[in-house]
Amino acid sequence: MQVRVLAGRLARNTWRHPVLVSLNWVATLAVALGLGAVYWQVTRETGGIQNRRAFSPYDSCHDFRSWQ
């Protein structure tokens, strides 16, 4: 029952605001290209991956938790 209600709400919102669907695709593509650019040509060695992890926002959140 809940899935049917949520699916109906999603279909109704998509019908009312079709531009939001396009904007969602554009935002998803922008994030995918950004992450792809960060990890472009990373070697499969641990050092190559760890060097690129400095760009991760989750690591910076971990740093903030450590000084409480």
Phi, psi and omega in degrees: 000313181295322180296321179295318179294316180294321178295320177296319177296318178297316179296319180295317178294323178295320179293321182284327185229072183292338180292328180297328177295316178295318179295324178295318177296319180295316179296319178297318178295320179296317178294319180296318178293323177297314178293323177296323179292322180294318184261018180294129176059038174277135178286164181277000178283157181297322181297321179295321179288318181293329177294325181278344181291348178296340180275353186284129178292337180290328177293322180291326176294322178296321179296322181292325179293330187287338181257028174269000000 
